[in-house]
Amino acid sequence: MNTTRWGTALALLPLAALPLAPATPVALATPDALAAPATAAPPAQAREFTPIEDRYWNDAALRELLGDPVDSEQGDGAVTYRQFQHGWLFHTERTGVAEIHGDIAARYDSAGGYASLGAATSDELIAPDGVGRYNQFTGGTRGEASIYWTPDTGAQGVWGAVRAFWAEKGWEVGYLGYPTTTTEATPDGLGEQNQFVGPDAAGASVYSTERTGTHSVQGAIRDAWIAQGSETGPLGYPVTDELAAPDGVGRYNEFSGEQAGVAYWHPDAGAHWLTGAVLARWDELDRQSGYLGYPTSDPHEVEGGTQVDFQRGYILFDPVTGGVSDGPWS
């Protein structure tokens, strides 16, 4: 029986006799493409990459750090920006493409994102101590801003007048140290405040209002101020930074309050505050340089009125008569 050997016959046909399918190029998968999620593919349209796309698609480590895009690229005049799963990319002609990621990006989002803080001016930077990390931002509705991170403080934002004050005092390497909270409005809505690590990690506060300016309170004086209610207590907002007393030993802050107030610290007397008529009388007696010395108590009620104790005596205010008396310890 004769059997046709089709394979041999076809092999012997001239190539021109065989119909050919149109040529279709095959894209070879790269290792990056194989590892990336299906959604993480370069734009298919035939156009040039934007600076943000160019950096993102040509930097595998950056793609892993930021994850997939979650929004299209946005523009705002000279700035373009794009959000990703774990961070953001920004571009300006002056700064090029800058990124933020991780906890700093999370704080950026919670603070209002681009509308509030603007664009990052560089990639995440290492602080001078080698521990902290930070990004600076061009500023949006909150003005120029910074977000600093350490393992102990987390990522905290500082902006506005508080940031300008902090920068003037040396940023995180100055006496205020790293921020431990993010800038927020004070309860009365009159100002803004931030808390910081402070000298010797004893804590420091920076408060700012249009009326009182921007000032810091720290250490034991800050503790005494907080104990009497911070800015909502009798002392009110600070109107000076911590100052050295004339003897070079004591320290003090002046405060606004309904009646002017002060808080003094001395290593032998501790930190205490006074205000109103008692303070006015102490002023007349040349404060700590006078015969009474430094305060050793806060105002407290005694028979006959409100009294503040001092190293060598007392001042007593009588709320019934409005009179003030003082004297040495007998």
C-alpha positions as CSV (number, residue, x, y, z in Angstrom):
1,M,0.0,0.0,0.0
2,N,1.3,3.5,-1.0
3,T,1.4,6.0,1.9
4,T,2.1,9.7,1.3
5,R,4.9,11.0,3.5
6,W,3.6,14.5,4.0
7,G,6.4,15.6,6.2
8,T,8.9,14.7,3.5
9,A,6.9,16.3,0.8
10,L,6.5,19.5,2.7
11,A,10.1,19.6,3.4
12,L,10.9,19.3,-0.3
13,L,8.6,22.2,-1.3
14,P,10.4,25.5,-2.1
15,L,10.0,28.0,0.7
16,A,8.2,30.4,-1.6
17,A,5.3,27.9,-1.9
18,L,4.5,28.0,1.8
19,P,2.2,30.8,3.1
20,L,4.0,32.8,5.9
21,A,2.2,34.4,8.9
22,P,3.0,38.1,9.4
23,A,6.1,38.7,11.6
24,T,5.2,39.5,15.2
25,P,8.1,40.7,17.5
26,V,8.3,38.9,20.8
27,A,9.3,40.9,23.9
28,L,11.7,39.0,26.1
29,A,10.9,39.2,29.8
30,T,13.6,40.8,31.9
31,P,14.2,39.6,35.5
32,D,12.6,42.9,36.7
33,A,9.5,42.3,34.7
34,L,9.2,38.7,36.0
35,A,9.5,39.8,39.6
36,A,7.2,42.8,39.4
37,P,3.4,42.7,39.9
38,A,1.3,42.7,36.7
39,T,0.3,46.3,37.4
40,A,3.9,47.5,37.6
41,A,4.6,47.8,33.8
42,P,6.0,50.8,32.0
43,P,3.6,53.0,30.1
44,A,2.7,51.4,26.8
45,Q,2.0,54.6,24.9
46,A,4.7,55.7,22.4
47,R,6.1,58.8,24.0
48,E,9.0,60.0,26.0
49,F,9.1,59.2,29.7
50,T,8.6,62.1,32.1
51,P,11.5,62.6,34.6
52,I,9.5,60.8,37.3
53,E,8.8,57.9,35.0
54,D,12.3,57.8,33.8
55,R,13.8,57.4,37.3
56,Y,11.1,55.0,38.5
57,W,11.3,52.6,35.5
58,N,15.1,52.6,35.4
59,D,15.7,52.1,39.1
60,A,14.7,48.6,40.3
61,A,15.6,49.3,43.9
62,L,13.4,52.4,43.9
63,R,10.5,50.5,42.4
64,E,10.8,47.9,45.2
65,L,11.0,50.7,47.8
66,L,8.0,52.7,46.6
67,G,5.7,49.9,45.2
68,D,3.2,50.5,42.5
69,P,1.8,53.8,41.4
70,V,-1.6,54.6,43.0
71,D,-2.4,57.7,41.0
72,S,-1.5,59.4,37.8
73,E,1.3,62.0,37.7
74,Q,0.1,65.4,38.7
75,G,1.4,68.8,37.9
76,D,1.4,72.2,39.6
77,G,3.3,74.8,37.6
78,A,7.0,73.9,37.8
79,V,6.4,70.9,40.1
80,T,5.2,67.4,39.1
81,Y,4.5,64.6,41.6
82,R,3.1,61.1,41.8
83,Q,2.0,58.9,44.7
84,F,3.0,55.3,45.1
85,Q,2.0,52.5,47.5
86,H,4.8,53.4,50.0
87,G,5.9,56.9,49.0
88,W,6.0,59.8,46.6
89,L,8.2,61.1,43.8
90,F,8.5,64.8,43.0
91,H,10.2,66.7,40.2
92,T,11.4,70.3,39.7
93,E,14.0,71.6,37.3
94,R,16.0,72.8,40.3
95,T,15.9,69.7,42.4
96,G,15.5,66.9,39.9
97,V,13.5,63.9,41.0
98,A,13.3,63.4,44.8
99,E,11.6,60.6,46.7
100,I,10.1,60.1,50.2
101,H,9.1,56.7,51.6
102,G,8.2,54.8,54.7
103,D,7.3,56.6,58.0
104,I,8.2,60.0,56.6
105,A,5.8,59.4,53.6
106,A,3.1,58.3,56.1
107,R,3.5,61.5,58.1
108,Y,3.5,63.5,54.9
109,D,0.2,61.9,54.0
110,S,-1.4,62.4,57.4
111,A,-0.3,66.1,57.4
112,G,-2.2,66.7,54.2
113,G,0.3,65.7,51.4
114,Y,1.3,67.9,48.6
115,A,-1.4,70.6,49.2
116,S,-0.1,71.1,52.8
117,L,3.6,70.6,52.6
118,G,4.6,70.9,48.9
119,A,7.3,68.9,47.2
120,A,10.4,67.2,48.8
121,T,13.6,69.0,47.8
122,S,15.8,65.9,47.9
123,D,15.8,62.2,48.6
124,E,15.6,61.2,52.3
125,L,18.8,62.4,54.0
126,I,20.8,61.1,57.0
127,A,21.0,63.5,60.0
128,P,24.4,64.6,61.2
129,D,24.2,62.1,64.2
130,G,23.9,59.2,61.8
131,V,20.7,58.1,63.5
132,G,17.9,60.4,62.3
133,R,16.5,60.7,58.8
134,Y,14.7,63.7,57.3
135,N,13.2,65.4,54.3
136,Q,12.7,69.1,53.7
137,F,9.7,70.4,51.7
138,T,9.0,73.4,49.6
139,G,5.8,74.2,51.5
140,G,2.1,74.4,50.8
141,T,-0.6,75.8,53.0
142,R,1.5,75.1,56.1
143,G,4.6,77.0,54.7
144,E,8.1,75.5,54.5
145,A,8.1,72.2,56.3
146,S,10.4,69.4,57.6
147,I,9.7,65.8,58.6
148,Y,12.3,64.2,60.9
149,W,12.5,60.5,62.0
150,T,14.4,58.7,64.7
151,P,13.7,55.2,66.2
152,D,12.7,56.9,69.5
153,T,10.5,59.7,68.2
154,G,9.0,58.3,65.0
155,A,8.4,60.6,62.1
156,Q,7.3,64.1,63.2
157,G,6.6,67.2,61.1
158,V,7.6,70.8,61.9
159,W,6.5,73.9,59.9
160,G,5.6,77.5,60.1
161,A,7.0,79.8,62.8
162,V,7.9,76.9,65.0
163,R,10.2,75.5,62.3
164,A,11.8,78.9,61.6
165,F,12.6,79.1,65.4
166,W,13.9,75.5,65.5
167,A,16.1,76.2,62.5
168,E,17.5,79.4,64.1
169,K,18.4,77.4,67.2
170,G,20.3,74.8,65.3
171,W,17.8,72.2,64.1
172,E,18.1,68.8,65.8
173,V,21.8,69.5,66.8
174,G,20.8,72.5,68.8
175,Y,19.5,72.6,72.4
176,L,15.9,71.6,71.3
177,G,16.9,68.3,69.7
178,Y,14.5,66.3,67.6
179,P,10.8,66.9,67.6
180,T,8.7,64.4,69.6
181,T,5.4,65.7,68.2
182,T,4.1,67.2,65.0
183,T,3.2,70.9,64.8
184,E,-0.4,71.4,65.9
185,A,-2.7,74.2,66.9
186,T,-3.0,75.1,70.6
187,P,-6.3,74.3,72.3
188,D,-7.4,78.0,72.3
189,G,-6.7,78.2,68.6
190,L,-4.4,81.2,69.0
191,G,-1.1,79.6,68.1
192,E,0.9,76.5,67.3
193,Q,3.2,74.3,69.3
194,N,5.7,71.5,69.1
195,Q,7.4,69.3,71.7
196,F,11.1,68.5,71.5
197,V,13.6,66.2,73.2
198,G,15.2,69.2,74.8
199,P,18.6,69.6,76.7
200,D,19.6,66.4,78.5
201,A,16.4,64.8,77.1
202,A,14.5,66.7,79.8
203,G,11.9,68.0,77.3
204,A,11.3,71.3,75.6
205,S,8.3,73.1,74.2
206,V,8.1,75.7,71.5
207,Y,4.9,77.9,71.4
208,S,4.1,80.5,68.9
209,T,1.3,83.1,68.7
210,E,1.0,86.4,66.8
211,R,0.8,88.3,70.0
212,T,3.6,86.7,72.0
213,G,6.0,85.6,69.3
214,T,7.8,82.2,69.3
215,H,9.6,81.0,72.4
216,S,10.8,77.8,74.1
217,V,10.3,76.5,77.6
218,Q,12.4,73.6,78.8
219,G,13.5,71.3,81.6
220,A,12.3,71.9,85.2
221,I,10.8,75.3,84.3
222,R,8.7,73.5,81.6
223,D,7.6,70.9,84.2
224,A,6.4,73.7,86.5
225,W,4.7,75.5,83.7
226,I,2.9,72.3,82.6
227,A,1.8,71.6,86.1
228,Q,0.0,74.9,86.3
229,G,-1.8,74.3,83.0
230,S,0.7,75.2,80.3
231,E,-0.6,78.1,78.2
232,T,-4.1,77.6,79.6
233,G,-3.0,78.2,83.2
234,P,-2.4,81.4,85.0
235,L,1.0,81.9,83.4
236,G,-0.2,81.8,79.8
237,Y,2.2,81.7,76.8
238,P,6.0,82.3,77.2
239,V,7.2,85.7,76.0
240,T,10.9,84.9,76.4
241,D,13.1,81.9,75.9
242,E,14.8,80.5,79.1
243,L,17.2,83.2,80.3
244,A,20.1,83.2,82.8
245,A,19.5,85.1,86.1
246,P,22.0,87.8,86.9
247,D,23.9,85.6,89.4
248,G,24.7,83.2,86.5
249,V,23.2,80.3,88.5
250,G,19.4,80.5,88.3
251,R,17.3,80.4,85.1
252,Y,13.9,81.8,84.3
253,N,11.1,82.4,81.7
254,E,8.7,85.3,81.5
255,F,5.1,84.6,80.6
256,S,2.1,86.6,79.3
257,G,-1.0,85.4,81.3
258,E,-3.8,87.8,82.3
259,Q,-1.3,89.1,84.8
260,A,2.4,88.9,83.9
261,G,4.1,85.9,85.4
262,V,7.5,84.2,85.7
263,A,8.9,80.8,86.5
264,Y,12.3,80.5,88.1
265,W,14.7,77.7,88.7
266,H,17.7,77.4,91.0
267,P,19.6,74.2,91.9
268,D,18.9,74.6,95.6
269,A,15.3,75.9,95.3
270,G,13.9,74.0,92.3
271,A,11.5,75.5,89.7
272,H,8.5,77.6,90.8
273,W,6.2,80.2,89.4
274,L,4.5,83.4,90.6
275,T,2.3,86.0,89.1
276,G,0.2,89.1,89.8
277,A,0.5,91.1,93.0
278,V,3.1,88.7,94.5
279,L,5.3,89.1,91.5
280,A,4.9,92.8,91.5
281,R,6.1,93.0,95.1
282,W,9.1,90.6,94.4
283,D,10.0,93.0,91.5
284,E,10.1,95.9,94.0
285,L,12.4,93.8,96.2
286,D,14.8,93.2,93.3
287,R,13.6,89.7,92.7
288,Q,16.2,87.0,93.5
289,S,18.9,89.6,94.1
290,G,16.9,91.0,97.1
291,Y,16.7,89.7,100.6
292,L,14.1,87.0,99.8
293,G,16.2,85.1,97.2
294,Y,14.6,82.5,94.9
295,P,11.1,81.1,95.2
296,T,10.9,77.7,96.9
297,S,7.1,77.2,96.4
298,D,4.4,77.9,93.9
299,P,1.5,80.1,95.1
300,H,-0.5,78.2,97.8
301,E,-3.3,79.1,100.1
302,V,-2.5,79.9,103.7
303,E,-4.5,81.6,106.5
304,G,-4.9,85.2,105.3
305,G,-4.5,84.6,101.5
306,T,-2.2,83.3,98.8
307,Q,1.5,83.0,99.7
308,V,4.8,82.2,97.8
309,D,7.7,81.0,99.9
310,F,11.3,82.1,99.2
311,Q,14.7,81.1,100.4
312,R,14.7,83.7,103.1
313,G,11.1,84.7,103.6
314,Y,7.6,85.0,102.0
315,I,5.2,87.2,100.2
316,L,1.5,87.1,101.1
317,F,-1.4,88.4,99.1
318,D,-4.7,89.1,100.8
319,P,-7.5,88.8,98.2
320,V,-10.0,90.6,100.6
321,T,-8.0,93.8,101.0
322,G,-5.8,93.5,97.9
323,G,-2.9,94.1,100.2
324,V,0.5,92.4,99.9
325,S,3.0,91.8,102.8
326,D,6.4,90.2,103.0
327,G,8.9,89.3,105.6
328,P,11.8,87.1,106.6
329,W,11.5,83.7,108.1
330,S,11.5,84.1,111.9
